[in-house]
Amino acid sequence: MPPTKTKNSATGYLGKWSESSDTYKTMKWSLSRIAKVLGGKDAESFAWHELRYEEVRSIPAKLEDAGLANRSINKMLSALRGVLDTAWRNGSLPDKAYRQIQIKNKSGSGRTVGRALDLPELDVLERCLEKIAVQDAALIAVMAGAGLRRIEVIRLVKRDYNLETGRLTAMGKGDKVREVPVGDRWRKFIEAHYCARVEGQLFPLTRRQVSLVVGRLCKTYNLKPFTPHDLRKTFATHICRVSDIAIAQRLLGHANINTTATIYDRRGVEAEDEAVKGL
């Protein structure tokens, strides 16, 4: 089969979105991740038209073995459906093979991925931030103190932080805007960077670079590894502990409270035990 058809299956599917859009980046990353668990290199060079029923059936288990939660796996399977549909429509995937392929979503929440940092870890983290570059410290403080997603962090511009109130204006999914107060212990790091920064982006980074900053901090100070999203889970768990889940939902920008409850609230069984004391 000519290489152009192989390439067109991925580029044709991804071509529905602007290359700068979050959806394009998510779907491209999803296809590349699937390609890699199948022994390929990336989305564009993988021979999607050569996939057959047995190999496709093995993909969810391979992704689960790679440590992904069902929610993430199902997003990737959506991208897989799209690229295989494109391969069939451009004639590179035979009709018989296409009709044999069945892609079923993983049911249930699956394994719990990620974690929330406990209070002693946050104390250590705060001390570590005092030793690193001002921008890196502010970046981590925004995620720990306001629970922002990586994409929300890199969208921030200087006017999005209110120096008087300590509140951030974040643009979330679907361009929904919300205000989030920053925890007191983290404001000093954000404001040190804020005062040194000229107008424009507060953090001129990519999402990958945000993750690299966090990874470098953990490695440098021998911290138990955590990710940017773990800081968001930490924020959510703390809010649930001191307030309630509805407040956490609002501050996180979740449309569905079930998302907050099943993925972000990491209080565990100790919270259940505490809740029934005195009954």
N, C-alpha and C positions, 0 to 999 in steps of 0.2 A: 504494500500500500504506500503511495507517495507520502513523504514526510509532511507535505503541506496539509493533507487531510488530517493527520494526527494532530498537528498544531492547531488547526482550525476548530477542532472539537472543544479545546479549552478557551482559545481566544474568542471563538464565536459565542460561547456561553457567557464569558466574562465581558464581552463587548456590549452587553445590555446596560452596563453601568459606567460612569465616569471613573477613570483610573484613580482619581483623587478621593472617591467616595469611600465611606467606611464599608459599605456592602461589598464593593469590588475587592477591597483588601481582605475582608473576612472570607469571601468565597475563594479567592486565589490561595490564601493561606490554607483553607480547608482542603482544597484539591491537592496542594503540594504535600500536606501531611498524609493524605491517603496514598498518594503516589509513593512516598517514602516508606510507608509500612508495607507496601507491595514490592519494594526493591527498586523503585524508580528514583529520579533525581528531583523533578519539580513538576508543576502542573502542565506547563507548556510542552515539555519534551516527552511526557508520558504517553504511551500508546493506549489511550482510552478505548479505541475501537477494537482492541484485542481482548478486552475483558469478557469473560463468560460467566455463566451462572455460578459455578462452584467457587470461583475466585471472589466474585462479588459477595457471595454469602459469607465468606470468611472475614470480610472487612470489619464489621462491628466488633467481633471478638478480638481482632488485632488491635483496634483502637482502644478497646477496654484494657487489653494487656499493656498498652502504652501508658496507662494511668489516667485516661480521659473519663469524665463523667458522662452519663447517658445524655444529659442536656447538650453537651458539646458534641457528642457523637451524632446526635440527631441533626444538628446544624450541618455537620459535614456530609451526612447522608443526603441532605437536601441538595447540596452542591453536586454530589455524585449523580443524583437523578438528573439534574440539569445538564451536566456535561455529556451523559450517556444519551439523553434525548437529543442533544445537538449532534452527537456523532451519528445517531440513527437518521436524523433529518438531512445531514449532508452526505449520507450514503456510505460513510466509512464503517459503520456498524451494521452488519447484516440484519435484516428484518427478523429472521428466525431467532437469532441470538438475543436481540433486543427484547422480544416478546417472552423469552424464557427467563430473563433476569427479573428477580423480585427483590425490592429493597424495602425492608420493613424497619420502622423506627424501633429503637429500644424502649421498652415500657418501664415505668417506674423511675424513681430518682437515681437508682444505681448507687455506686460507691460515692462516698463523700470526699470531695477533692478540696485540698487547701485546708487552712487552719486559721484560727484567731490567736494572736499573741496574748499571753497572759500579762498581768500587771507588772510583775518583776521584769519581764522581757521589755516592756515599754519603758521602764525606768532605765534599763541598760541602753535601749535605743536612744532615749533622750540624751544621755551622756555622750554617746557616740556621735550624734549630730553636732555636738559642740566642737568636734575635732576635724570635721570634713569641710569641703568647699561650701561656701554660702549658698550657691544655687542648688547643689545636691541636697543640702540640709533642708532647704525650703521645699524642694520637690517632695521629699519623703514626708515632711511635716504636713503638707497639703493632703496627702493620701491617708496618713495616720489620723490627722486632726479633723478632716472633713469627709473622709470616705469617698473621695472622687475616683471615678474610673480613669484609666490612663488617657483615653481620648479626651476626657473632660479636662484633665490637667494640661495637656498640650494645647488645648483651645484657649486657655486662660490668657487674657491680656491684663495689663496693669490696672485698668479701670474696673476690672471685675472684683478687686479686693477693696473693701471699705476699711480704711485704716482706723476709723473711729469706732465702728461697731464690731470689727473682727469677723465680718461675714463675707463669704465668697458667692459670686453669682456664677453658676455653672450651667453650661448648655449640654443637656444629656441626649439620650436617644430620641429620634424624631424631632430634634431641635427644640425640645422642651426645656424651658429655663426654670431654675429653682435657686433659692437662696439657702446657703448652708452656713451656720455659725461654726467657727473653728475653735477647737478645744484650747483652753487657756495655755496649757503647757507647750503648745506647738506654735502659738502666735509669734513668739520672739524670733523664730527661725524664718518664718514667712516675711515678717516685717523688716528683718535685716536685708533680705534679698530685695524686697519691694522698694526700700529706700535707695538702694544702689542701682536699681534698674530704671532705664529710660522707658519712654512709652513704647508699647508694642507687646509682643508675646512675653509672658513671664518666664516660660520655659521653652525655648526654641529647640525642641527635641522631637524625635520620633517615638512611637510606642516601644519599639525595640530598645532604644537608648534609655528610656525610663526603666525598663527591666534590667538593663546592664548596670545602671547606677545602684539599684537595690542589691543586685547580685554582688557587685564589687564591695559594697558596705559589709555584707554578711561575711564575705571571704576575708576582708581586711581585719575585721574585729572578731572573727571566729564565732559569729552568731549562728544560732540554729536557723537554717535557711527559711526564708519566707519570700513571697512574691508581692508585686504591687497589689494584686487582687486580695491577698491575705490581709493587707492593711485595710482594705475596704471591709472585709469580713470582721476584722478586729473592731473597727469603728461601729459596725452594725451590732455586734455582740454587746459592746459596751452600752450603746443606747438602749438595747433591749433590757440590759441588766438594771440600769438606773431609771428608765422611763417605761415605755411600752412599745410593742411591735408596730403599732400604727404610726408612732413618731418616727421610728426607724425607717419604715416604708417611705414616708414623706421625704425624709432627709436623703435617702438613697436614690430617690426618683424612680421607684418601682411602680409600674402600673397595677401590678397584682400583688397583694399582700402575701400570697402563697410563696412567691419567689423569695420574699424576705424571710419567711418562716422556715422554708425547707432548705435554703442554700446559704443564707447569711447569718442566721441566728445560731451561734455555736456554743451556747451556754451548757448544753449537755444535760446529763441526768442530775447533776447537782442542783440545777435550777428547778427541776421537777420535785426533787426532795424538799427544797426550801419552800416551794410554793404550797405544799400541803402541811407544813408544820403548823401546829395549833388547831387543826381542824378537829 
